[in-house]
């Protein structure tokens, strides 16, 4: 059970770092675009704001991979230790030093019932398969929003920058889909 607790703590830390990096990147992109636009007195540099969507899509991809790795580690630890999922959830909720809302979000990604009772290894695999499908749906949504924002932004500003950013974002999403 200690493996599952350690995996949870490590995943929470990694997700926190990833989110902080996303915030820094978003602030940097917005600041650079606004400053350049004001300095050059033209709206064209604002087209780079379209890169925020693939940036957030990349965050979702990496966060989804962290969550999938965590789910796999927790379910494997539970299988090897023979501990019930409800016991682990109770133990994790009792640890006050873990961020409560993030932890509750992670625990919500686990099944309500112990997957071993419903089908052993097949039950665990079904849970992981559903998590992978959810990640794919999220990435496809990010790709579609990237297209829907980047193409009009490029057309309205008559510059290819958003189109290139969109293509790069969609390529990154497709690579992420092929690896998940």
Backbone bond lengths (Angstrom), bond angles and torsions (degrees), N, CA, C in turn:
res aa  C-N    CA-C-N  psi(-1)  N-CA   C-N-CA  omega(-1)  CA-C   N-CA-C  phi
1 X - - - 1.442 - - 1.530 110.36 -
2 X 1.324 117.34 -29.20 1.461 120.72 179.65 1.530 110.85 -62.25
3 X 1.333 116.93 -32.76 1.470 120.37 177.68 1.523 110.62 -61.81
4 X 1.329 116.55 -42.20 1.470 120.52 -179.85 1.521 110.80 -66.81
5 X 1.318 117.58 -39.24 1.469 121.39 178.98 1.529 109.61 -66.62
6 X 1.325 117.27 -43.97 1.468 121.03 178.36 1.529 111.15 -63.77
7 X 1.336 116.46 -41.60 1.467 120.22 178.41 1.528 110.16 -61.84
8 X 1.322 117.03 -38.85 1.464 121.20 179.32 1.522 110.44 -65.79
9 X 1.313 116.66 -46.65 1.466 120.91 -179.76 1.540 110.29 -62.12
10 X 1.319 117.06 -45.83 1.470 120.84 -179.79 1.526 111.52 -63.91
11 X 1.321 116.71 -38.92 1.463 120.20 179.81 1.523 110.84 -68.20
12 X 1.313 117.16 -40.94 1.462 120.07 176.46 1.523 111.22 -59.89
13 X 1.320 117.09 -42.33 1.467 120.78 178.56 1.525 111.11 -65.29
14 X 1.333 116.92 -43.66 1.464 120.71 -179.63 1.530 111.23 -65.67
15 X 1.331 116.64 -40.15 1.461 119.84 178.23 1.525 110.80 -65.98
16 X 1.314 117.40 -37.15 1.461 121.05 177.47 1.522 111.72 -63.81
17 X 1.338 115.90 -44.86 1.468 120.02 177.55 1.526 111.01 -61.82
18 X 1.324 116.54 -43.49 1.457 121.30 -179.53 1.528 110.61 -61.70
19 X 1.321 116.86 -43.23 1.458 120.58 179.74 1.534 111.15 -65.95
20 X 1.316 117.04 -43.02 1.475 119.78 178.05 1.530 110.36 -60.98
21 X 1.320 117.47 -40.63 1.467 120.64 178.08 1.527 111.12 -63.86
22 X 1.329 116.66 -38.16 1.467 120.02 177.35 1.526 110.21 -63.30
23 X 1.321 117.47 -44.32 1.466 120.75 179.84 1.524 110.13 -60.89
24 X 1.314 117.64 -43.92 1.472 120.82 178.89 1.527 110.28 -61.96
25 X 1.324 117.03 -43.23 1.470 120.69 -179.31 1.526 111.15 -65.12
26 X 1.329 117.67 -42.46 1.467 120.87 179.55 1.520 110.29 -63.64
27 X 1.321 116.72 -45.53 1.466 119.98 179.16 1.526 110.44 -62.36
28 X 1.321 117.45 -40.62 1.471 120.91 179.33 1.530 111.13 -64.27
29 X 1.311 117.91 -45.42 1.467 121.00 -179.69 1.522 110.80 -62.91
30 X 1.321 116.93 -46.54 1.469 120.36 -178.91 1.524 110.63 -64.50
31 X 1.317 116.67 -43.67 1.473 120.27 -179.43 1.521 111.52 -64.36
32 X 1.316 116.48 -45.82 1.474 120.12 -179.45 1.520 110.67 -64.59
33 X 1.330 116.80 -43.47 1.468 119.41 179.94 1.521 111.52 -63.65
34 X 1.326 116.40 -45.18 1.466 119.66 -179.23 1.524 111.39 -66.61
35 X 1.316 116.81 -44.11 1.471 119.92 -178.91 1.532 111.11 -64.62
36 X 1.317 116.26 -43.15 1.466 119.69 179.48 1.520 110.74 -65.20
37 X 1.325 116.14 -40.69 1.460 119.98 179.27 1.524 111.47 -63.60
38 X 1.328 116.38 -41.91 1.459 119.85 178.26 1.524 111.91 -69.77
39 X 1.324 115.71 -39.01 1.463 120.25 -178.88 1.530 111.39 -65.78
40 X 1.321 116.63 -42.79 1.465 121.32 -178.71 1.532 112.45 -89.32
41 X 1.322 116.28 -8.47 1.459 124.04 179.75 1.539 111.78 54.83
42 X 1.345 113.94 47.78 1.461 121.26 177.56 1.532 108.40 -147.11
43 X 1.319 116.89 147.02 1.474 119.08 -179.75 1.528 114.12 -80.70
44 X 1.298 117.69 -6.45 1.467 119.67 -176.07 1.528 114.83 -57.67
45 X 1.324 119.99 -41.05 1.474 118.36 178.49 1.530 113.58 -61.94
46 X 1.332 116.87 -20.08 1.464 119.53 178.47 1.525 112.12 -67.04
47 X 1.313 116.89 -15.21 1.463 120.68 178.94 1.529 111.29 -62.34
48 X 1.320 115.81 -25.43 1.472 118.94 179.83 1.528 111.04 -66.76
49 X 1.339 118.20 -15.76 1.462 120.82 176.63 1.530 111.38 -62.29
50 X 1.316 116.81 -20.72 1.465 120.11 175.78 1.534 110.90 -64.42
51 X 1.324 116.86 -18.82 1.469 120.01 178.92 1.524 112.16 -72.80
52 X 1.324 117.37 -12.43 1.464 119.93 179.10 1.526 111.46 -64.82
53 X 1.309 116.72 -32.02 1.469 119.15 -178.21 1.526 111.26 -68.98
54 X 1.349 119.93 -50.91 1.467 116.83 175.99 1.529 112.75 -65.27
55 X 1.330 116.93 -27.42 1.457 119.96 175.94 1.526 110.21 -63.75
56 X 1.320 116.14 -45.27 1.467 119.94 176.59 1.526 110.96 -67.92
57 X 1.328 117.29 -34.37 1.460 120.85 175.59 1.520 111.38 -62.73
58 X 1.327 116.35 -40.22 1.469 119.99 176.85 1.525 110.46 -64.72
59 X 1.333 116.34 -38.69 1.465 119.49 175.86 1.522 110.18 -60.45
60 X 1.327 116.96 -46.27 1.464 120.62 180.00 1.526 111.32 -61.59
61 X 1.334 116.32 -38.99 1.463 120.43 178.04 1.525 110.71 -62.31
62 X 1.314 117.00 -50.10 1.461 120.67 -178.33 1.524 111.88 -67.02
63 X 1.333 116.63 -39.69 1.452 119.97 178.43 1.534 110.52 -66.04
64 X 1.307 116.40 -39.69 1.463 120.07 177.22 1.523 112.03 -62.84
65 X 1.312 115.71 -38.36 1.479 119.06 177.18 1.519 111.48 -66.77
66 X 1.332 116.66 -39.89 1.461 119.73 176.03 1.527 110.64 -60.93
67 X 1.323 116.05 -44.67 1.461 120.10 -179.98 1.524 112.04 -64.29
68 X 1.322 116.28 -41.73 1.462 119.96 179.70 1.529 110.73 -64.73
69 X 1.322 116.26 -41.75 1.469 120.46 177.65 1.531 110.00 -63.29
70 X 1.341 116.48 -40.14 1.463 120.49 178.81 1.525 111.26 -65.50
71 X 1.329 116.48 -45.30 1.467 119.31 178.77 1.522 110.75 -58.96
72 X 1.315 115.60 -44.57 1.469 120.19 179.79 1.527 110.71 -61.09
73 X 1.338 117.08 -43.42 1.467 121.11 -178.76 1.523 111.07 -66.86
74 X 1.330 117.36 -42.22 1.463 120.68 -179.12 1.518 110.63 -66.12
75 X 1.316 116.57 -46.92 1.463 119.31 -178.17 1.528 111.47 -66.68
76 X 1.340 116.99 -35.52 1.472 119.77 176.90 1.528 110.49 -67.44
77 X 1.334 117.09 -40.94 1.466 120.49 179.01 1.527 110.58 -64.65
78 X 1.308 116.63 -39.27 1.463 119.89 178.72 1.522 111.01 -65.81
79 X 1.325 115.95 -38.99 1.467 119.01 178.80 1.519 111.18 -64.97
80 X 1.322 116.33 -42.48 1.468 118.64 -176.65 1.525 112.09 -73.76
81 X 1.342 116.97 -32.83 1.466 120.07 -178.86 1.526 113.24 -88.34
82 X 1.331 117.19 -19.62 1.456 120.63 -178.32 1.521 113.41 73.56
83 X 1.329 117.66 22.47 1.465 122.23 -179.21 1.525 108.37 -90.98
84 X 1.320 116.00 145.17 1.459 120.36 178.59 1.526 110.37 -75.17
85 X 1.309 115.12 147.68 1.456 121.83 -179.83 1.526 111.47 -62.72
86 X 1.308 117.37 -38.18 1.468 120.51 -179.54 1.537 111.43 -63.71
87 X 1.335 116.69 -33.89 1.466 120.65 177.89 1.523 110.03 -66.61
88 X 1.323 116.14 -43.90 1.466 119.99 178.82 1.526 110.69 -63.45
89 X 1.317 117.59 -44.11 1.464 120.25 179.57 1.527 110.83 -59.95
90 X 1.324 116.93 -42.56 1.453 120.60 178.10 1.523 112.04 -63.52
91 X 1.319 116.58 -41.19 1.460 121.18 179.23 1.527 110.96 -63.84
92 X 1.328 116.68 -43.16 1.462 119.74 -179.67 1.520 111.78 -67.84
93 X 1.319 117.63 -38.91 1.474 120.34 178.17 1.517 111.41 -65.03
94 X 1.318 117.26 -28.86 1.465 121.21 -178.19 1.527 112.29 -75.84
95 X 1.318 118.50 -16.31 1.464 121.36 -179.17 1.522 108.92 -82.77
96 X 1.309 115.68 102.95 1.471 122.08 -173.35 1.525 113.51 -72.54
97 X 1.323 118.73 -17.55 1.460 119.74 -178.56 1.530 112.45 -79.32
98 X 1.337 117.41 -9.82 1.462 120.62 177.09 1.527 109.12 -86.90
99 X 1.328 117.93 141.67 1.471 119.89 179.67 1.537 110.31 -63.71
100 X 1.324 115.37 119.59 1.465 121.01 -169.03 1.521 113.47 -62.91
101 X 1.325 118.27 -48.45 1.462 120.23 -176.08 1.524 111.57 -66.53
102 X 1.311 117.26 -40.50 1.464 120.05 177.80 1.519 110.80 -65.02
103 X 1.323 115.31 -42.80 1.460 119.94 179.34 1.522 110.93 -62.73
104 X 1.327 117.15 -44.07 1.465 120.07 179.73 1.528 111.06 -63.21
105 X 1.324 116.79 -36.77 1.461 119.99 176.13 1.518 111.91 -64.35
106 X 1.311 116.03 -40.23 1.465 119.56 178.51 1.527 110.63 -67.91
107 X 1.322 116.34 -43.98 1.465 119.26 -179.48 1.524 111.68 -64.91
108 X 1.330 116.95 -28.93 1.462 120.12 177.49 1.527 111.28 -67.18
109 X 1.341 116.79 -23.00 1.464 120.34 178.44 1.528 111.85 -75.95
110 X 1.333 116.19 -16.59 1.467 119.69 176.50 1.525 108.82 -84.10
111 X 1.318 117.36 156.16 1.468 119.30 179.83 1.525 111.24 -66.91
112 X 1.328 115.39 155.72 1.467 120.98 177.45 1.524 110.94 -65.89
113 X 1.319 114.93 -46.84 1.464 120.95 -178.89 1.517 109.26 -98.76
114 X 1.287 115.78 160.46 1.456 121.08 177.24 1.524 108.83 -67.34
115 X 1.355 118.82 118.43 1.464 120.28 -176.44 1.526 112.96 -65.62
116 X 1.325 117.25 -18.97 1.470 119.38 179.81 1.521 111.12 -69.63
117 X 1.334 115.84 -30.16 1.464 118.95 -179.12 1.513 111.33 -72.02
118 X 1.338 116.58 -32.95 1.458 120.05 -176.71 1.509 114.08 -83.83
119 X 1.290 119.53 -13.58 1.451 118.51 -177.70 1.507 114.27 175.54
120 X 1.303 118.07 20.10 1.468 120.61 176.19 1.515 111.12 60.61
121 X 1.326 116.01 -133.34 1.462 121.92 -178.86 1.523 110.22 -63.10
122 X 1.337 116.87 -35.44 1.465 120.28 179.06 1.525 110.54 -62.18
123 X 1.327 118.18 -36.94 1.459 121.33 177.68 1.513 111.82 -65.48
124 X 1.319 116.70 -40.86 1.461 121.43 177.75 1.523 109.89 -64.99
125 X 1.324 116.79 -44.31 1.471 120.68 179.38 1.525 111.45 -63.23
126 X 1.326 117.11 -35.80 1.463 120.40 177.83 1.527 110.83 -64.19
127 X 1.317 117.00 -39.67 1.470 121.17 177.99 1.534 109.67 -63.64
128 X 1.324 117.07 -45.42 1.467 120.68 -179.54 1.529 111.38 -67.50
129 X 1.321 117.59 -37.00 1.460 121.61 178.15 1.534 110.26 -63.13
130 X 1.327 116.59 -42.58 1.468 120.48 178.20 1.530 110.73 -64.13
131 X 1.330 117.67 -37.92 1.470 120.88 178.11 1.527 110.49 -64.97
132 X 1.326 117.01 -40.87 1.472 120.11 177.82 1.527 111.09 -64.75
133 X 1.336 116.96 -39.54 1.467 120.35 178.57 1.534 111.00 -64.76
134 X 1.320 117.08 -39.30 1.462 120.26 177.77 1.519 110.57 -64.50
135 X 1.321 116.87 -38.98 1.460 120.38 178.28 1.531 110.24 -63.80
136 X 1.308 116.83 -41.36 1.473 120.23 178.54 1.526 111.11 -63.76
137 X 1.323 117.57 -41.55 1.463 120.25 178.45 1.530 110.51 -62.31
138 X 1.309 116.92 -40.87 1.463 120.74 179.14 1.526 110.63 -63.75
139 X 1.327 117.34 -43.61 1.456 120.80 -179.22 1.523 111.82 -67.15
140 X 1.308 117.50 -38.63 1.465 120.02 176.84 1.529 110.61 -64.94
141 X 1.318 116.65 -38.17 1.459 120.19 176.31 1.518 111.39 -62.61
142 X 1.322 116.62 -42.07 1.471 120.66 178.25 1.529 110.39 -63.98
143 X 1.317 117.55 -39.22 1.468 120.93 178.76 1.529 110.70 -64.72
144 X 1.319 116.62 -42.19 1.463 119.95 -179.63 1.531 111.27 -66.62
145 X 1.316 117.41 -42.25 1.462 119.83 178.49 1.525 110.13 -65.31
146 X 1.319 117.37 -37.09 1.458 120.90 176.86 1.521 110.30 -59.47
147 X 1.309 116.75 -44.93 1.467 120.30 177.68 1.527 111.66 -64.22
148 X 1.333 115.69 -45.88 1.457 119.80 -175.84 1.526 112.94 -66.24
149 X 1.318 117.60 -25.70 1.461 120.41 179.48 1.531 111.35 -94.40
150 X 1.306 116.76 -41.73 1.462 120.51 -174.07 1.506 114.59 -68.89
151 X 1.323 117.42 -40.90 1.463 119.94 -177.93 1.534 110.91 -65.82
152 X 1.331 119.30 -50.16 1.477 117.53 177.14 1.532 113.25 -63.77
153 X 1.330 116.92 -35.18 1.474 119.02 179.06 1.524 110.53 -63.70
154 X 1.314 116.03 -43.32 1.464 119.59 178.35 1.511 112.22 -65.79
155 X 1.324 115.88 -40.94 1.462 120.00 -179.59 1.530 111.07 -67.25
156 X 1.328 117.04 -40.57 1.463 119.09 -176.97 1.521 111.97 -71.48
157 X 1.310 117.65 -32.31 1.468 120.39 -179.73 1.518 112.13 -95.07
158 X 1.316 116.17 -3.70 1.468 122.38 -179.37 1.517 111.84 51.96
159 X 1.306 115.01 47.24 1.456 121.00 178.10 1.526 108.46 -139.19
160 X 1.307 117.83 144.37 1.464 120.04 -177.41 1.531 113.80 -82.04
161 X 1.320 118.81 -3.04 1.468 120.74 -175.02 1.535 112.04 -57.78
162 X 1.349 119.81 -49.98 1.467 117.69 179.52 1.527 113.05 -63.45
163 X 1.336 116.28 -33.00 1.458 118.55 179.31 1.520 111.14 -66.18
164 X 1.327 116.75 -41.29 1.465 120.43 177.65 1.523 110.11 -65.36
165 X 1.332 116.37 -42.01 1.461 120.61 178.38 1.525 110.07 -62.26
166 X 1.331 116.37 -42.19 1.474 120.50 178.78 1.521 110.97 -62.10
167 X 1.316 116.40 -46.31 1.462 119.21 -179.76 1.527 110.96 -62.91
168 X 1.328 116.62 -40.95 1.468 119.67 178.00 1.518 110.35 -64.60
169 X 1.336 117.38 -41.42 1.463 120.92 178.67 1.519 112.01 -64.63
170 X 1.323 116.50 -43.19 1.464 119.95 179.62 1.516 110.44 -66.74
171 X 1.332 117.22 -39.73 1.466 120.27 176.48 1.527 110.46 -60.96
172 X 1.323 117.12 -42.51 1.470 120.10 178.65 1.525 110.93 -63.79
173 X 1.326 116.78 -39.48 1.466 120.30 178.98 1.524 110.05 -65.82
174 X 1.325 116.90 -42.93 1.467 120.02 179.93 1.527 111.44 -64.13
175 X 1.327 115.97 -39.85 1.477 119.16 176.31 1.518 109.19 -62.73
176 X 1.333 116.19 -41.81 1.469 119.68 177.59 1.517 112.16 -62.22
177 X 1.334 116.34 -39.11 1.472 119.80 178.59 1.518 111.50 -65.34
178 X 1.324 115.56 -38.90 1.463 117.72 -177.73 1.518 112.03 -70.44
179 X 1.331 117.55 -24.87 1.462 120.29 -178.86 1.519 113.42 -91.72
180 X 1.332 117.16 -12.04 1.475 118.75 -177.34 1.501 111.69 -91.77
